[in-house]
């Protein structure tokens, strides 16, 4: 990871996350297989989520730049999911756009 990438993701102070802990804990409790989640685990899940979102948005932004745009659109995210193997699990959630025109 480049220094600039580390700086953008690590904008929060050490030991904090950008996501509200109570909301992350509530989402984790929705999984019936998890009975308890310690504060360290909660923090790691939050930070991992931040890194994941940062990575997906960066890849999507590259596709928008290829189309000479500065705004990330749905089609850019769909292209990232389709072309990068790391995001294959999102293929059903973010399918490629389909044109209605013939």
Secondary structure, DSSP 4 states (H G I P E B T S, - for coil): --HHHHHHHTTSPTT--SS-HHHHHHHHHTSTT-----HHHHHHHHHHHHHHHHHHHHHHHHHHHHTT-SS--HHHHHHHHHH-GGGGGGTTTSPPP-----
